Amino acid sequence: FMFDIGGQQDKIMVSLEQHDLSHREQGQKLNKIGFQIMKVEENRRYKVHINGELTFKSDYIQSRSIFGTTELKKGRYVLIPTTKDQGDTGKFMLRLYTGSSASGK
C-alpha cells in the first residue's frame, strides 16, 4: 500500500489485524503477522522496481493484531503487510493513522 507524507515530518500509527478465528475449524491457527515500511522514489505510481530504504519493521507475532508507530519524513512510502512463514495467507485489515493529511494509493 503506497502513501505520501506531505508535511516535513509526521508521526504515523499502523494497525494490522487478521481475520477473527474464534469460530475456527480444527487445525486452523493464527498466522505470525507483521509489516514493513519502505521509503521509495517519489515518481513511483504503481510498481516498486528498486527496493527502497527500510524505515520501519515490526516484530512478527502470532496474534490477531499488531500495532506500530514511527515518525516519517516527507516523501512516498510503501507499507507491506506480511506473514513470517512463507505460504501463510489470510484475510486482513490494515489501518494507517497520520497526524496530518496524507494521501494513499
Phi and psi in degrees as GROMACS dihedral restraints (atoms count N, CA, C in turn):
[ dihedral_restraints ]
;  ai    aj    ak    al  type     phi  dphi    fc
    3     4     5     6     1   -97.8    20    10
    4     5     6     7     1   140.1    20    10
    6     7     8     9     1  -149.2    20    10
    7     8     9    10     1   157.8    20    10
    9    10    11    12     1  -115.5    20    10
   10    11    12    13     1   140.2    20    10
   12    13    14    15     1  -102.1    20    10
   13    14    15    16     1   117.9    20    10
   15    16    17    18     1   -87.6    20    10
   16    17    18    19     1   -31.6    20    10
   18    19    20    21     1   -80.1    20    10
   19    20    21    22     1   176.3    20    10
   21    22    23    24     1   -64.0    20    10
   22    23    24    25     1   -33.0    20    10
   24    25    26    27     1  -159.8    20    10
   25    26    27    28     1   148.5    20    10
   27    28    29    30     1  -151.6    20    10
   28    29    30    31     1   144.4    20    10
   30    31    32    33     1   -89.6    20    10
   31    32    33    34     1   130.4    20    10
   33    34    35    36     1  -120.7    20    10
   34    35    36    37     1   155.3    20    10
   36    37    38    39     1  -129.2    20    10
   37    38    39    40     1   136.2    20    10
   39    40    41    42     1  -122.4    20    10
   40    41    42    43     1   134.3    20    10
   42    43    44    45     1  -125.2    20    10
   43    44    45    46     1   123.4    20    10
   45    46    47    48     1  -118.5    20    10
   46    47    48    49     1   122.6    20    10
   48    49    50    51     1  -124.9    20    10
   49    50    51    52     1   137.8    20    10
   51    52    53    54     1  -101.5    20    10
   52    53    54    55     1   162.8    20    10
   54    55    56    57     1   -52.7    20    10
   55    56    57    58     1   136.2    20    10
   57    58    59    60     1   -66.3    20    10
   58    59    60    61     1   125.2    20    10
   60    61    62    63     1  -107.8    20    10
   61    62    63    64     1    30.4    20    10
   63    64    65    66     1   -65.5    20    10
   64    65    66    67     1   -22.8    20    10
   66    67    68    69     1  -108.7    20    10
   67    68    69    70     1    34.1    20    10
   69    70    71    72     1   -66.3    20    10
   70    71    72    73     1   148.6    20    10
   72    73    74    75     1   -79.3    20    10
   73    74    75    76     1   162.4    20    10
   75    76    77    78     1   -57.5    20    10
   76    77    78    79     1   131.4    20    10
   78    79    80    81     1    93.5    20    10
   79    80    81    82     1   -14.3    20    10
   81    82    83    84     1   -78.2    20    10
   82    83    84    85     1   143.3    20    10
   84    85    86    87     1  -141.9    20    10
   85    86    87    88     1   161.9    20    10
   87    88    89    90     1   -71.0    20    10
   88    89    90    91     1   142.8    20    10
   90    91    92    93     1   -77.6    20    10
   91    92    93    94     1   157.8    20    10
   93    94    95    96     1   -83.4    20    10
   94    95    96    97     1   111.6    20    10
   96    97    98    99     1  -112.2    20    10
   97    98    99   100     1   158.6    20    10
   99   100   101   102     1  -169.9    20    10
  100   101   102   103     1  -174.3    20    10
  102   103   104   105     1  -154.9    20    10
  103   104   105   106     1   160.7    20    10
  105   106   107   108     1  -131.2    20    10
  106   107   108   109     1   150.8    20    10
  108   109   110   111     1  -124.3    20    10
  109   110   111   112     1   127.6    20    10
  111   112   113   114     1  -120.9    20    10
  112   113   114   115     1   140.3    20    10
  114   115   116   117     1   -85.9    20    10
  115   116   117   118     1   130.9    20    10
  117   118   119   120     1  -124.6    20    10
  118   119   120   121     1   173.7    20    10
  120   121   122   123     1   -62.6    20    10
  121   122   123   124     1   143.0    20    10
  123   124   125   126     1   -72.0    20    10
  124   125   126   127     1   -15.6    20    10
  126   127   128   129     1   -86.8    20    10
  127   128   129   130     1     1.0    20    10
  129   130   131   132     1   -70.5    20    10
  130   131   132   133     1   131.1    20    10
  132   133   134   135     1  -116.4    20    10
  133   134   135   136     1   -37.9    20    10
  135   136   137   138     1  -130.6    20    10
  136   137   138   139     1   -42.4    20    10
  138   139   140   141     1  -120.2    20    10
  139   140   141   142     1   152.3    20    10
  141   142   143   144     1  -109.1    20    10
  142   143   144   145     1   113.3    20    10
  144   145   146   147     1   -91.1    20    10
  145   146   147   148     1   -27.8    20    10
  147   148   149   150     1  -122.8    20    10
  148   149   150   151     1   133.1    20    10
  150   151   152   153     1   -58.1    20    10
  151   152   153   154     1   134.2    20    10
  153   154   155   156     1   -86.3    20    10
  154   155   156   157     1  -177.8    20    10
  156   157   158   159     1   -76.1    20    10
  157   158   159   160     1   123.6    20    10
  159   160   161   162     1   -70.3    20    10
  160   161   162   163     1   116.6    20    10
  162   163   164   165     1  -105.0    20    10
  163   164   165   166     1   -20.6    20    10
  165   166   167   168     1  -157.8    20    10
  166   167   168   169     1   140.1    20    10
  168   169   170   171     1  -139.7    20    10
  169   170   171   172     1   123.3    20    10
  171   172   173   174     1   -81.4    20    10
  172   173   174   175     1   168.4    20    10
  174   175   176   177     1   -73.4    20    10
  175   176   177   178     1   165.4    20    10
  177   178   179   180     1  -109.5    20    10
  178   179   180   181     1   122.8    20    10
  180   181   182   183     1  -133.5    20    10
  181   182   183   184     1   150.7    20    10
  183   184   185   186     1   -90.3    20    10
  184   185   186   187     1    85.8    20    10
  186   187   188   189     1  -147.7    20    10
  187   188   189   190     1   163.6    20    10
  189   190   191   192     1   -70.2    20    10
  190   191   192   193     1   -28.5    20    10
  192   193   194   195     1  -146.1    20    10
  193   194   195   196     1   156.4    20    10
  195   196   197   198     1  -138.5    20    10
  196   197   198   199     1   147.7    20    10
  198   199   200   201     1  -134.7    20    10
  199   200   201   202     1   143.3    20    10
  201   202   203   204     1  -149.6    20    10
  202   203   204   205     1   153.4    20    10
  204   205   206   207     1  -137.7    20    10
  205   206   207   208     1   144.8    20    10
  207   208   209   210     1  -157.8    20    10
  208   209   210   211     1   168.1    20    10
  210   211   212   213     1  -108.4    20    10
  211   212   213   214     1   134.5    20    10
  213   214   215   216     1  -123.6    20    10
  214   215   216   217     1   146.7    20    10
  216   217   218   219     1   -86.2    20    10
  217   218   219   220     1   168.0    20    10
  219   220   221   222     1   -53.4    20    10
  220   221   222   223     1   137.4    20    10
  222   223   224   225     1   150.3    20    10
  223   224   225   226     1  -172.9    20    10
  225   226   227   228     1  -104.9    20    10
  226   227   228   229     1   137.5    20    10
  228   229   230   231     1  -132.9    20    10
  229   230   231   232     1   155.6    20    10
  231   232   233   234     1  -120.9    20    10
  232   233   234   235     1   129.5    20    10
  234   235   236   237     1  -107.9    20    10
  235   236   237   238     1   121.6    20    10
  237   238   239   240     1  -119.3    20    10
  238   239   240   241     1   106.6    20    10
  240   241   242   243     1   -77.8    20    10
  241   242   243   244     1   136.8    20    10
  243   244   245   246     1  -142.6    20    10
  244   245   246   247     1   166.5    20    10
  246   247   248   249     1  -108.4    20    10
  247   248   249   250     1   154.8    20    10
  249   250   251   252     1   -73.1    20    10
  250   251   252   253     1   -39.4    20    10
  252   253   254   255     1   -96.1    20    10
  253   254   255   256     1   125.9    20    10
  255   256   257   258     1   -56.9    20    10
  256   257   258   259     1   136.4    20    10
  258   259   260   261     1    91.8    20    10
  259   260   261   262     1   -14.1    20    10
  261   262   263   264     1   -73.1    20    10
  262   263   264   265     1   131.3    20    10
  264   265   266   267     1  -134.2    20    10
  265   266   267   268     1   166.2    20    10
  267   268   269   270     1   170.8    20    10
  268   269   270   271     1   164.7    20    10
  270   271   272   273     1   -75.3    20    10
  271   272   273   274     1   146.4    20    10
  273   274   275   276     1  -147.9    20    10
  274   275   276   277     1   163.8    20    10
  276   277   278   279     1  -127.5    20    10
  277   278   279   280     1   131.4    20    10
  279   280   281   282     1  -118.8    20    10
  280   281   282   283     1   129.5    20    10
  282   283   284   285     1  -123.0    20    10
  283   284   285   286     1   138.2    20    10
  285   286   287   288     1  -126.0    20    10
  286   287   288   289     1   122.1    20    10
  288   289   290   291     1  -113.5    20    10
  289   290   291   292     1   136.8    20    10
  291   292   293   294     1  -127.9    20    10
  292   293   294   295     1   159.0    20    10
  294   295   296   297     1   -81.6    20    10
  295   296   297   298     1   -17.7    20    10
  297   298   299   300     1  -139.3    20    10
  298   299   300   301     1  -174.2    20    10
  300   301   302   303     1   -71.0    20    10
  301   302   303   304     1   137.4    20    10
  303   304   305   306     1  -139.4    20    10
  304   305   306   307     1   150.3    20    10
  306   307   308   309     1  -113.4    20    10
  307   308   309   310     1   144.5    20    10
  309   310   311   312     1  -122.8    20    10
  310   311   312   313     1   161.0    20    10
